[in-house]
Amino acid sequence: MIEFPAFGANAGAGLLSQLTGAVALTIFIVGFIACTIPPFIVWAIGFHIFKINPAELMGGVAGARSHSGPCREAAVEIQSSVPWIGFPVGYAVSGILLTMFGYFAMLLAQ
């Protein structure tokens, strides 16, 4: 019989026991802030400083979040496909940055 290392198979039980109320609440709050604030900052900078068309900006922000739902809804709302112009660039750049920073985070965690 082949034995596999325990680090993958038994990691869930140890992690679950570590997530007490205070730790879980902290993770939730930090995660909520990290996922909510950046799109608003990007929108404010793009709209007010760079004067980007709001429809294209919506597509770019949706692409950077790797989610096509907001882009699709923006296109339906304005009855145009203009938001899809900004989607691919934001999607590609965020995918590359996520991969790079994920790798660096793994290196720092060791």
PDB file as gemmi writes it, atoms N, CA and C in Angstrom:
CRYST1    1.000    1.000    1.000  90.00  90.00  90.00 P 1                      
ATOM      1  N   MET A   1       0.837  -1.173   0.000  1.00  0.00           N  
ATOM      2  CA  MET A   1       0.000   0.000   0.000  1.00  0.00           C  
ATOM      3  C   MET A   1       0.887   1.244   0.000  1.00  0.00           C  
ATOM      4  N   ILE A   2       0.491   2.230  -0.767  1.00  0.00           N  
ATOM      5  CA  ILE A   2       1.249   3.475  -0.857  1.00  0.00           C  
ATOM      6  C   ILE A   2       0.792   4.416   0.247  1.00  0.00           C  
ATOM      7  N   GLU A   3       1.758   4.966   0.967  1.00  0.00           N  
ATOM      8  CA  GLU A   3       1.427   5.942   1.997  1.00  0.00           C  
ATOM      9  C   GLU A   3       1.777   7.330   1.497  1.00  0.00           C  
ATOM     10  N   PHE A   4       0.846   8.224   1.681  1.00  0.00           N  
ATOM     11  CA  PHE A   4       1.053   9.600   1.273  1.00  0.00           C  
ATOM     12  C   PHE A   4       1.415  10.434   2.489  1.00  0.00           C  
ATOM     13  N   PRO A   5       2.167  11.507   2.273  1.00  0.00           N  
ATOM     14  CA  PRO A   5       2.505  12.379   3.407  1.00  0.00           C  
ATOM     15  C   PRO A   5       1.244  12.956   4.045  1.00  0.00           C  
ATOM     16  N   ALA A   6       1.304  13.161   5.337  1.00  0.00           N  
ATOM     17  CA  ALA A   6       0.137  13.614   6.084  1.00  0.00           C  
ATOM     18  C   ALA A   6      -0.158  15.095   5.909  1.00  0.00           C  
ATOM     19  N   PHE A   7       0.753  15.853   5.309  1.00  0.00           N  
ATOM     20  CA  PHE A   7       0.544  17.289   5.248  1.00  0.00           C  
ATOM     21  C   PHE A   7      -0.651  17.676   4.388  1.00  0.00           C  
ATOM     22  N   GLY A   8      -1.016  16.894   3.432  1.00  0.00           N  
ATOM     23  CA  GLY A   8      -2.156  17.241   2.588  1.00  0.00           C  
ATOM     24  C   GLY A   8      -3.447  16.628   3.084  1.00  0.00           C  
ATOM     25  N   ALA A   9      -3.399  15.385   3.488  1.00  0.00           N  
ATOM     26  CA  ALA A   9      -4.611  14.665   3.864  1.00  0.00           C  
ATOM     27  C   ALA A   9      -5.165  15.110   5.212  1.00  0.00           C  
ATOM     28  N   ASN A  10      -4.311  15.462   6.138  1.00  0.00           N  
ATOM     29  CA  ASN A  10      -4.765  15.796   7.485  1.00  0.00           C  
ATOM     30  C   ASN A  10      -4.722  17.290   7.792  1.00  0.00           C  
ATOM     31  N   ALA A  11      -4.476  18.108   6.806  1.00  0.00           N  
ATOM     32  CA  ALA A  11      -4.347  19.543   7.064  1.00  0.00           C  
ATOM     33  C   ALA A  11      -5.671  20.176   7.440  1.00  0.00           C  
ATOM     34  N   GLY A  12      -6.768  19.672   6.920  1.00  0.00           N  
ATOM     35  CA  GLY A  12      -8.070  20.283   7.171  1.00  0.00           C  
ATOM     36  C   GLY A  12      -8.471  20.258   8.631  1.00  0.00           C  
ATOM     37  N   ALA A  13      -8.281  19.145   9.296  1.00  0.00           N  
ATOM     38  CA  ALA A  13      -8.684  19.032  10.702  1.00  0.00           C  
ATOM     39  C   ALA A  13      -7.880  19.988  11.583  1.00  0.00           C  
ATOM     40  N   GLY A  14      -6.583  20.094  11.323  1.00  0.00           N  
ATOM     41  CA  GLY A  14      -5.756  21.012  12.104  1.00  0.00           C  
ATOM     42  C   GLY A  14      -6.121  22.460  11.862  1.00  0.00           C  
ATOM     43  N   LEU A  15      -6.425  22.782  10.631  1.00  0.00           N  
ATOM     44  CA  LEU A  15      -6.801  24.158  10.296  1.00  0.00           C  
ATOM     45  C   LEU A  15      -8.131  24.513  10.929  1.00  0.00           C  
ATOM     46  N   LEU A  16      -9.072  23.599  10.872  1.00  0.00           N  
ATOM     47  CA  LEU A  16     -10.393  23.854  11.434  1.00  0.00           C  
ATOM     48  C   LEU A  16     -10.319  24.086  12.938  1.00  0.00           C  
ATOM     49  N   SER A  17      -9.459  23.357  13.625  1.00  0.00           N  
ATOM     50  CA  SER A  17      -9.341  23.543  15.072  1.00  0.00           C  
ATOM     51  C   SER A  17      -8.667  24.875  15.419  1.00  0.00           C  
ATOM     52  N   GLN A  18      -7.862  25.415  14.505  1.00  0.00           N  
ATOM     53  CA  GLN A  18      -7.187  26.691  14.739  1.00  0.00           C  
ATOM     54  C   GLN A  18      -8.107  27.888  14.518  1.00  0.00           C  
ATOM     55  N   LEU A  19      -9.160  27.693  13.738  1.00  0.00           N  
ATOM     56  CA  LEU A  19     -10.052  28.809  13.423  1.00  0.00           C  
ATOM     57  C   LEU A  19     -11.068  29.007  14.535  1.00  0.00           C  
ATOM     58  N   THR A  20     -10.650  29.675  15.582  1.00  0.00           N  
ATOM     59  CA  THR A  20     -11.557  30.003  16.670  1.00  0.00           C  
ATOM     60  C   THR A  20     -12.360  31.235  16.272  1.00  0.00           C  
ATOM     61  N   GLY A  21     -13.255  31.649  17.108  1.00  0.00           N  
ATOM     62  CA  GLY A  21     -14.127  32.781  16.800  1.00  0.00           C  
ATOM     63  C   GLY A  21     -13.377  34.054  16.467  1.00  0.00           C  
ATOM     64  N   ALA A  22     -12.392  34.419  17.269  1.00  0.00           N  
ATOM     65  CA  ALA A  22     -11.665  35.670  17.051  1.00  0.00           C  
ATOM     66  C   ALA A  22     -10.818  35.603  15.783  1.00  0.00           C  
ATOM     67  N   VAL A  23     -10.164  34.478  15.551  1.00  0.00           N  
ATOM     68  CA  VAL A  23      -9.327  34.335  14.354  1.00  0.00           C  
ATOM     69  C   VAL A  23     -10.190  34.332  13.102  1.00  0.00           C  
ATOM     70  N   ALA A  24     -11.302  33.608  13.140  1.00  0.00           N  
ATOM     71  CA  ALA A  24     -12.191  33.549  11.977  1.00  0.00           C  
ATOM     72  C   ALA A  24     -12.781  34.918  11.681  1.00  0.00           C  
ATOM     73  N   LEU A  25     -13.168  35.657  12.702  1.00  0.00           N  
ATOM     74  CA  LEU A  25     -13.716  36.994  12.498  1.00  0.00           C  
ATOM     75  C   LEU A  25     -12.665  37.930  11.922  1.00  0.00           C  
ATOM     76  N   THR A  26     -11.444  37.837  12.402  1.00  0.00           N  
ATOM     77  CA  THR A  26     -10.354  38.663  11.869  1.00  0.00           C  
ATOM     78  C   THR A  26     -10.095  38.341  10.406  1.00  0.00           C  
ATOM     79  N   ILE A  27     -10.052  37.053  10.071  1.00  0.00           N  
ATOM     80  CA  ILE A  27      -9.832  36.656   8.681  1.00  0.00           C  
ATOM     81  C   ILE A  27     -10.962  37.172   7.807  1.00  0.00           C  
ATOM     82  N   PHE A  28     -12.206  37.076   8.296  1.00  0.00           N  
ATOM     83  CA  PHE A  28     -13.342  37.564   7.526  1.00  0.00           C  
ATOM     84  C   PHE A  28     -13.264  39.066   7.298  1.00  0.00           C  
ATOM     85  N   ILE A  29     -12.968  39.830   8.330  1.00  0.00           N  
ATOM     86  CA  ILE A  29     -12.926  41.293   8.206  1.00  0.00           C  
ATOM     87  C   ILE A  29     -11.793  41.731   7.292  1.00  0.00           C  
ATOM     88  N   VAL A  30     -10.602  41.162   7.474  1.00  0.00           N  
ATOM     89  CA  VAL A  30      -9.471  41.520   6.618  1.00  0.00           C  
ATOM     90  C   VAL A  30      -9.743  41.118   5.168  1.00  0.00           C  
ATOM     91  N   GLY A  31     -10.323  39.950   4.972  1.00  0.00           N  
ATOM     92  CA  GLY A  31     -10.661  39.511   3.623  1.00  0.00           C  
ATOM     93  C   GLY A  31     -11.704  40.395   2.973  1.00  0.00           C  
ATOM     94  N   PHE A  32     -12.718  40.804   3.743  1.00  0.00           N  
ATOM     95  CA  PHE A  32     -13.750  41.691   3.216  1.00  0.00           C  
ATOM     96  C   PHE A  32     -13.163  43.035   2.798  1.00  0.00           C  
ATOM     97  N   ILE A  33     -12.305  43.590   3.628  1.00  0.00           N  
ATOM     98  CA  ILE A  33     -11.677  44.874   3.304  1.00  0.00           C  
ATOM     99  C   ILE A  33     -10.764  44.730   2.090  1.00  0.00           C  
ATOM    100  N   ALA A  34      -9.985  43.652   2.047  1.00  0.00           N  
ATOM    101  CA  ALA A  34      -9.051  43.448   0.928  1.00  0.00           C  
ATOM    102  C   ALA A  34      -9.774  43.213  -0.388  1.00  0.00           C  
ATOM    103  N   CYS A  35     -10.990  42.715  -0.333  1.00  0.00           N  
ATOM    104  CA  CYS A  35     -11.742  42.451  -1.571  1.00  0.00           C  
ATOM    105  C   CYS A  35     -12.676  43.586  -1.956  1.00  0.00           C  
ATOM    106  N   THR A  36     -13.013  44.457  -1.031  1.00  0.00           N  
ATOM    107  CA  THR A  36     -13.989  45.503  -1.298  1.00  0.00           C  
ATOM    108  C   THR A  36     -13.358  46.853  -1.616  1.00  0.00           C  
ATOM    109  N   ILE A  37     -12.353  47.247  -0.891  1.00  0.00           N  
ATOM    110  CA  ILE A  37     -11.778  48.584  -1.046  1.00  0.00           C  
ATOM    111  C   ILE A  37     -11.061  48.792  -2.379  1.00  0.00           C  
ATOM    112  N   PRO A  38     -10.218  47.867  -2.871  1.00  0.00           N  
ATOM    113  CA  PRO A  38      -9.482  48.133  -4.117  1.00  0.00           C  
ATOM    114  C   PRO A  38     -10.331  48.477  -5.340  1.00  0.00           C  
ATOM    115  N   PRO A  39     -11.479  47.809  -5.588  1.00  0.00           N  
ATOM    116  CA  PRO A  39     -12.266  48.234  -6.754  1.00  0.00           C  
ATOM    117  C   PRO A  39     -12.761  49.675  -6.662  1.00  0.00           C  
ATOM    118  N   PHE A  40     -13.108  50.121  -5.466  1.00  0.00           N  
ATOM    119  CA  PHE A  40     -13.553  51.501  -5.308  1.00  0.00           C  
ATOM    120  C   PHE A  40     -12.408  52.486  -5.544  1.00  0.00           C  
ATOM    121  N   ILE A  41     -11.221  52.141  -5.074  1.00  0.00           N  
ATOM    122  CA  ILE A  41     -10.058  53.007  -5.299  1.00  0.00           C  
ATOM    123  C   ILE A  41      -9.733  53.069  -6.788  1.00  0.00           C  
ATOM    124  N   VAL A  42      -9.740  51.912  -7.447  1.00  0.00           N  
ATOM    125  CA  VAL A  42      -9.455  51.878  -8.895  1.00  0.00           C  
ATOM    126  C   VAL A  42     -10.499  52.676  -9.652  1.00  0.00           C  
ATOM    127  N   TRP A  43     -11.767  52.526  -9.273  1.00  0.00           N  
ATOM    128  CA  TRP A  43     -12.831  53.269  -9.947  1.00  0.00           C  
ATOM    129  C   TRP A  43     -12.625  54.776  -9.764  1.00  0.00           C  
ATOM    130  N   ALA A  44     -12.322  55.212  -8.544  1.00  0.00           N  
ATOM    131  CA  ALA A  44     -12.137  56.649  -8.284  1.00  0.00           C  
ATOM    132  C   ALA A  44     -10.956  57.206  -9.062  1.00  0.00           C  
ATOM    133  N   ILE A  45      -9.848  56.487  -9.077  1.00  0.00           N  
ATOM    134  CA  ILE A  45      -8.673  56.960  -9.813  1.00  0.00           C  
ATOM    135  C   ILE A  45      -8.945  56.971 -11.305  1.00  0.00           C  
ATOM    136  N   GLY A  46      -9.531  55.912 -11.829  1.00  0.00           N  
ATOM    137  CA  GLY A  46      -9.807  55.839 -13.263  1.00  0.00           C  
ATOM    138  C   GLY A  46     -10.801  56.875 -13.728  1.00  0.00           C  
ATOM    139  N   PHE A  47     -11.841  57.111 -12.930  1.00  0.00           N  
ATOM    140  CA  PHE A  47     -12.896  58.038 -13.338  1.00  0.00           C  
ATOM    141  C   PHE A  47     -12.502  59.493 -13.129  1.00  0.00           C  
ATOM    142  N   HIS A  48     -11.949  59.819 -11.962  1.00  0.00           N  
ATOM    143  CA  HIS A  48     -11.675  61.214 -11.634  1.00  0.00           C  
ATOM    144  C   HIS A  48     -10.317  61.709 -12.108  1.00  0.00           C  
ATOM    145  N   ILE A  49      -9.309  60.875 -12.066  1.00  0.00           N  
ATOM    146  CA  ILE A  49      -7.962  61.324 -12.430  1.00  0.00           C  
ATOM    147  C   ILE A  49      -7.683  61.065 -13.907  1.00  0.00           C  
ATOM    148  N   PHE A  50      -7.923  59.821 -14.359  1.00  0.00           N  
ATOM    149  CA  PHE A  50      -7.606  59.488 -15.749  1.00  0.00           C  
ATOM    150  C   PHE A  50      -8.752  59.760 -16.716  1.00  0.00           C  
ATOM    151  N   LYS A  51      -9.930  60.112 -16.199  1.00  0.00           N  
ATOM    152  CA  LYS A  51     -11.102  60.450 -17.017  1.00  0.00           C  
ATOM    153  C   LYS A  51     -11.457  59.345 -18.012  1.00  0.00           C  
ATOM    154  N   ILE A  52     -11.431  58.091 -17.546  1.00  0.00           N  
ATOM    155  CA  ILE A  52     -11.769  56.950 -18.394  1.00  0.00           C  
ATOM    156  C   ILE A  52     -13.287  56.868 -18.529  1.00  0.00           C  
ATOM    157  N   ASN A  53     -13.752  56.500 -19.711  1.00  0.00           N  
ATOM    158  CA  ASN A  53     -15.169  56.297 -19.962  1.00  0.00           C  
ATOM    159  C   ASN A  53     -15.710  55.307 -18.920  1.00  0.00           C  
ATOM    160  N   PRO A  54     -16.805  55.655 -18.231  1.00  0.00           N  
ATOM    161  CA  PRO A  54     -17.324  54.769 -17.175  1.00  0.00           C  
ATOM    162  C   PRO A  54     -17.664  53.356 -17.657  1.00  0.00           C  
ATOM    163  N   ALA A  55     -18.143  53.224 -18.874  1.00  0.00           N  
ATOM    164  CA  ALA A  55     -18.481  51.891 -19.385  1.00  0.00           C  
ATOM    165  C   ALA A  55     -17.222  51.045 -19.568  1.00  0.00           C  
ATOM    166  N   GLU A  56     -16.176  51.629 -20.128  1.00  0.00           N  
ATOM    167  CA  GLU A  56     -14.922  50.892 -20.287  1.00  0.00           C  
ATOM    168  C   GLU A  56     -14.283  50.609 -18.931  1.00  0.00           C  
ATOM    169  N   LEU A  57     -14.397  51.555 -18.025  1.00  0.00           N  
ATOM    170  CA  LEU A  57     -13.835  51.387 -16.690  1.00  0.00           C  
ATOM    171  C   LEU A  57     -14.526  50.251 -15.938  1.00  0.00           C  
ATOM    172  N   MET A  58     -15.840  50.139 -16.100  1.00  0.00           N  
ATOM    173  CA  MET A  58     -16.569  49.037 -15.461  1.00  0.00           C  
ATOM    174  C   MET A  58     -16.053  47.695 -15.972  1.00  0.00           C  
ATOM    175  N   GLY A  59     -15.815  47.598 -17.273  1.00  0.00           N  
ATOM    176  CA  GLY A  59     -15.263  46.368 -17.833  1.00  0.00           C  
ATOM    177  C   GLY A  59     -13.872  46.078 -17.309  1.00  0.00           C  
ATOM    178  N   GLY A  60     -13.044  47.112 -17.198  1.00  0.00           N  
ATOM    179  CA  GLY A  60     -11.690  46.927 -16.690  1.00  0.00           C  
ATOM    180  C   GLY A  60     -11.663  46.489 -15.237  1.00  0.00           C  
ATOM    181  N   VAL A  61     -12.507  47.099 -14.414  1.00  0.00           N  
ATOM    182  CA  VAL A  61     -12.570  46.727 -12.998  1.00  0.00           C  
ATOM    183  C   VAL A  61     -13.110  45.307 -12.862  1.00  0.00           C  
ATOM    184  N   ALA A  62     -14.123  44.959 -13.651  1.00  0.00           N  
ATOM    185  CA  ALA A  62     -14.671  43.601 -13.600  1.00  0.00           C  
ATOM    186  C   ALA A  62     -13.625  42.590 -14.056  1.00  0.00           C  
ATOM    187  N   GLY A  63     -12.858  42.927 -15.073  1.00  0.00           N  
ATOM    188  CA  GLY A  63     -11.806  42.033 -15.547  1.00  0.00           C  
ATOM    189  C   GLY A  63     -10.718  41.844 -14.513  1.00  0.00           C  
ATOM    190  N   ALA A  64     -10.363  42.927 -13.830  1.00  0.00           N  
ATOM    191  CA  ALA A  64      -9.331  42.827 -12.798  1.00  0.00           C  
ATOM    192  C   ALA A  64      -9.794  41.967 -11.632  1.00  0.00           C  
ATOM    193  N   ARG A  65     -11.085  41.896 -11.411  1.00  0.00           N  
ATOM    194  CA  ARG A  65     -11.629  41.046 -10.359  1.00  0.00           C  
ATOM    195  C   ARG A  65     -11.895  39.631 -10.871  1.00  0.00           C  
ATOM    196  N   SER A  66     -11.570  39.373 -12.144  1.00  0.00           N  
ATOM    197  CA  SER A  66     -11.753  38.055 -12.783  1.00  0.00           C  
ATOM    198  C   SER A  66     -13.197  37.573 -12.711  1.00  0.00           C  
ATOM    199  N   HIS A  67     -14.120  38.497 -12.911  1.00  0.00           N  
ATOM    200  CA  HIS A  67     -15.528  38.142 -12.829  1.00  0.00           C  
ATOM    201  C   HIS A  67     -16.289  38.843 -13.951  1.00  0.00           C  
ATOM    202  N   SER A  68     -16.918  38.068 -14.802  1.00  0.00           N  
ATOM    203  CA  SER A  68     -17.594  38.641 -15.966  1.00  0.00           C  
ATOM    204  C   SER A  68     -19.006  39.117 -15.664  1.00  0.00           C  
ATOM    205  N   GLY A  69     -19.568  38.765 -14.520  1.00  0.00           N  
ATOM    206  CA  GLY A  69     -20.929  39.152 -14.174  1.00  0.00           C  
ATOM    207  C   GLY A  69     -21.170  40.657 -14.192  1.00  0.00           C  
ATOM    208  N   PRO A  70     -20.356  41.448 -13.480  1.00  0.00           N  
ATOM    209  CA  PRO A  70     -20.576  42.897 -13.513  1.00  0.00           C  
ATOM    210  C   PRO A  70     -20.409  43.486 -14.910  1.00  0.00           C  
ATOM    211  N   CYS A  71     -19.492  42.950 -15.677  1.00  0.00           N  
ATOM    212  CA  CYS A  71     -19.290  43.448 -17.040  1.00  0.00           C  
ATOM    213  C   CYS A  71     -20.519  43.141 -17.896  1.00  0.00           C  
ATOM    214  N   ARG A  72     -21.040  41.949 -17.746  1.00  0.00           N  
ATOM    215  CA  ARG A  72     -22.237  41.556 -18.500  1.00  0.00           C  
ATOM    216  C   ARG A  72     -23.421  42.436 -18.118  1.00  0.00           C  
ATOM    217  N   GLU A  73     -23.594  42.690 -16.825  1.00  0.00           N  
ATOM    218  CA  GLU A  73     -24.707  43.523 -16.376  1.00  0.00           C  
ATOM    219  C   GLU A  73     -24.552  44.966 -16.828  1.00  0.00           C  
ATOM    220  N   ALA A  74     -23.315  45.474 -16.837  1.00  0.00           N  
ATOM    221  CA  ALA A  74     -23.088  46.829 -17.334  1.00  0.00           C  
ATOM    222  C   ALA A  74     -23.432  46.913 -18.821  1.00  0.00           C  
ATOM    223  N   ALA A  75     -23.074  45.891 -19.585  1.00  0.00           N  
ATOM    224  CA  ALA A  75     -23.386  45.875 -21.014  1.00  0.00           C  
ATOM    225  C   ALA A  75     -24.888  45.818 -21.243  1.00  0.00           C  
ATOM    226  N   VAL A  76     -25.601  45.060 -20.425  1.00  0.00           N  
ATOM    227  CA  VAL A  76     -27.060  44.984 -20.554  1.00  0.00           C  
ATOM    228  C   VAL A  76     -27.685  46.319 -20.163  1.00  0.00           C  
ATOM    229  N   GLU A  77     -27.184  46.929 -19.092  1.00  0.00           N  
ATOM    230  CA  GLU A  77     -27.753  48.180 -18.599  1.00  0.00           C  
ATOM    231  C   GLU A  77     -27.632  49.318 -19.617  1.00  0.00           C  
ATOM    232  N   ILE A  78     -26.471  49.441 -20.235  1.00  0.00           N  
ATOM    233  CA  ILE A  78     -26.291  50.532 -21.199  1.00  0.00           C  
ATOM    234  C   ILE A  78     -26.615  50.102 -22.625  1.00  0.00           C  
ATOM    235  N   GLN A  79     -26.999  48.841 -22.798  1.00  0.00           N  
ATOM    236  CA  GLN A  79     -27.357  48.287 -24.103  1.00  0.00           C  
ATOM    237  C   GLN A  79     -26.247  48.498 -25.126  1.00  0.00           C  
ATOM    238  N   SER A  80     -25.028  48.141 -24.705  1.00  0.00           N  
ATOM    239  CA  SER A  80     -23.859  48.278 -25.563  1.00  0.00           C  
ATOM    240  C   SER A  80     -22.822  47.243 -25.124  1.00  0.00           C  
ATOM    241  N   SER A  81     -21.926  46.930 -26.023  1.00  0.00           N  
ATOM    242  CA  SER A  81     -20.855  45.996 -25.674  1.00  0.00           C  
ATOM    243  C   SER A  81     -19.565  46.717 -25.289  1.00  0.00           C  
ATOM    244  N   VAL A  82     -19.634  48.018 -25.055  1.00  0.00           N  
ATOM    245  CA  VAL A  82     -18.452  48.812 -24.714  1.00  0.00           C  
ATOM    246  C   VAL A  82     -17.746  48.313 -23.452  1.00  0.00           C  
ATOM    247  N   PRO A  83     -18.452  47.885 -22.377  1.00  0.00           N  
ATOM    248  CA  PRO A  83     -17.717  47.414 -21.204  1.00  0.00           C  
ATOM    249  C   PRO A  83     -16.787  46.244 -21.487  1.00  0.00           C  
ATOM    250  N   TRP A  84     -17.073  45.463 -22.515  1.00  0.00           N  
ATOM    251  CA  TRP A  84     -16.220  44.313 -22.831  1.00  0.00           C  
ATOM    252  C   TRP A  84     -14.879  44.746 -23.416  1.00  0.00           C  
ATOM    253  N   ILE A  85     -14.726  46.020 -23.801  1.00  0.00           N  
ATOM    254  CA  ILE A  85     -13.443  46.500 -24.322  1.00  0.00           C  
ATOM    255  C   ILE A  85     -12.379  46.465 -23.225  1.00  0.00           C  
ATOM    256  N   GLY A  86     -12.746  46.853 -22.007  1.00  0.00           N  
ATOM    257  CA  GLY A  86     -11.777  46.906 -20.919  1.00  0.00           C  
ATOM    258  C   GLY A  86     -11.579  45.597 -20.191  1.00  0.00           C  
ATOM    259  N   PHE A  87     -12.448  44.626 -20.403  1.00  0.00           N  
ATOM    260  CA  PHE A  87     -12.403  43.378 -19.631  1.00  0.00           C  
ATOM    261  C   PHE A  87     -11.138  42.553 -19.864  1.00  0.00           C  
ATOM    262  N   PRO A  88     -10.729  42.271 -21.112  1.00  0.00           N  
ATOM    263  CA  PRO A  88      -9.608  41.328 -21.310  1.00  0.00           C  
ATOM    264  C   PRO A  88      -8.278  41.792 -20.725  1.00  0.00           C  
ATOM    265  N   VAL A  89      -8.011  43.075 -20.804  1.00  0.00           N  
ATOM    266  CA  VAL A  89      -6.725  43.571 -20.296  1.00  0.00           C  
ATOM    267  C   VAL A  89      -6.672  43.435 -18.774  1.00  0.00           C  
ATOM    268  N   GLY A  90      -7.732  43.867 -18.104  1.00  0.00           N  
ATOM    269  CA  GLY A  90      -7.770  43.729 -16.647  1.00  0.00           C  
ATOM    270  C   GLY A  90      -7.701  42.278 -16.210  1.00  0.00           C  
ATOM    271  N   TYR A  91      -8.367  41.407 -16.950  1.00  0.00           N  
ATOM    272  CA  TYR A  91      -8.364  39.973 -16.628  1.00  0.00           C  
ATOM    273  C   TYR A  91      -6.966  39.382 -16.780  1.00  0.00           C  
ATOM    274  N   ALA A  92      -6.298  39.711 -17.877  1.00  0.00           N  
ATOM    275  CA  ALA A  92      -4.964  39.164 -18.134  1.00  0.00           C  
ATOM    276  C   ALA A  92      -3.935  39.688 -17.129  1.00  0.00           C  
ATOM    277  N   VAL A  93      -3.954  40.985 -16.886  1.00  0.00           N  
ATOM    278  CA  VAL A  93      -2.981  41.575 -15.963  1.00  0.00           C  
ATOM    279  C   VAL A  93      -3.190  41.051 -14.544  1.00  0.00           C  
ATOM    280  N   SER A  94      -4.439  40.953 -14.103  1.00  0.00           N  
ATOM    281  CA  SER A  94      -4.674  40.456 -12.746  1.00  0.00           C  
ATOM    282  C   SER A  94      -4.290  38.983 -12.622  1.00  0.00           C  
ATOM    283  N   GLY A  95      -4.497  38.208 -13.683  1.00  0.00           N  
ATOM    284  CA  GLY A  95      -4.092  36.799 -13.642  1.00  0.00           C  
ATOM    285  C   GLY A  95      -2.590  36.638 -13.516  1.00  0.00           C  
ATOM    286  N   ILE A  96      -1.849  37.453 -14.242  1.00  0.00           N  
ATOM    287  CA  ILE A  96      -0.383  37.396 -14.177  1.00  0.00           C  
ATOM    288  C   ILE A  96       0.111  37.860 -12.808  1.00  0.00           C  
ATOM    289  N   LEU A  97      -0.435  38.970 -12.312  1.00  0.00           N  
ATOM    290  CA  LEU A  97      -0.004  39.481 -11.010  1.00  0.00           C  
ATOM    291  C   LEU A  97      -0.369  38.523  -9.884  1.00  0.00           C  
ATOM    292  N   LEU A  98      -1.549  37.904  -9.956  1.00  0.00           N  
ATOM    293  CA  LEU A  98      -1.942  36.944  -8.937  1.00  0.00           C  
ATOM    294  C   LEU A  98      -0.990  35.757  -8.911  1.00  0.00           C  
ATOM    295  N   THR A  99      -0.598  35.288 -10.077  1.00  0.00           N  
ATOM    296  CA  THR A  99       0.340  34.170 -10.149  1.00  0.00           C  
ATOM    297  C   THR A  99       1.696  34.559  -9.575  1.00  0.00           C  
ATOM    298  N   MET A 100       2.192  35.741  -9.949  1.00  0.00           N  
ATOM    299  CA  MET A 100       3.503  36.180  -9.465  1.00  0.00           C  
ATOM    300  C   MET A 100       3.502  36.400  -7.950  1.00  0.00           C  
ATOM    301  N   PHE A 101       2.498  37.138  -7.446  1.00  0.00           N  
ATOM    302  CA  PHE A 101       2.468  37.423  -6.019  1.00  0.00           C  
ATOM    303  C   PHE A 101       2.159  36.176  -5.199  1.00  0.00           C  
ATOM    304  N   GLY A 102       1.395  35.243  -5.758  1.00  0.00           N  
ATOM    305  CA  GLY A 102       1.162  33.974  -5.074  1.00  0.00           C  
ATOM    306  C   GLY A 102       2.449  33.197  -4.905  1.00  0.00           C  
ATOM    307  N   TYR A 103       3.276  33.211  -5.949  1.00  0.00           N  
ATOM    308  CA  TYR A 103       4.574  32.532  -5.872  1.00  0.00           C  
ATOM    309  C   TYR A 103       5.459  33.179  -4.809  1.00  0.00           C  
ATOM    310  N   PHE A 104       5.515  34.510  -4.800  1.00  0.00           N  
ATOM    311  CA  PHE A 104       6.332  35.200  -3.799  1.00  0.00           C  
ATOM    312  C   PHE A 104       5.794  34.973  -2.397  1.00  0.00           C  
ATOM    313  N   ALA A 105       4.479  34.896  -2.238  1.00  0.00           N  
ATOM    314  CA  ALA A 105       3.905  34.621  -0.920  1.00  0.00           C  
ATOM    315  C   ALA A 105       4.297  33.240  -0.426  1.00  0.00           C  
ATOM    316  N   MET A 106       4.336  32.281  -1.342  1.00  0.00           N  
ATOM    317  CA  MET A 106       4.766  30.930  -0.948  1.00  0.00           C  
ATOM    318  C   MET A 106       6.239  30.929  -0.541  1.00  0.00           C  
ATOM    319  N   LEU A 107       7.054  31.708  -1.240  1.00  0.00           N  
ATOM    320  CA  LEU A 107       8.476  31.775  -0.880  1.00  0.00           C  
ATOM    321  C   LEU A 107       8.658  32.417   0.503  1.00  0.00           C  
ATOM    322  N   LEU A 108       7.865  33.447   0.785  1.00  0.00           N  
ATOM    323  CA  LEU A 108       7.979  34.116   2.084  1.00  0.00           C  
ATOM    324  C   LEU A 108       7.449  33.257   3.215  1.00  0.00           C  
ATOM    325  N   ALA A 109       6.499  32.370   2.937  1.00  0.00           N  
ATOM    326  CA  ALA A 109       5.913  31.536   3.970  1.00  0.00           C  
ATOM    327  C   ALA A 109       6.835  30.409   4.416  1.00  0.00           C  
ATOM    328  N   GLN A 110       7.851  30.099   3.650  1.00  0.00           N  
ATOM    329  CA  GLN A 110       8.730  28.987   4.001  1.00  0.00           C  
ATOM    330  C   GLN A 110       9.684  29.333   5.105  1.00  0.00           C  
TER     331      GLN A 110                                                      
END                                                                             
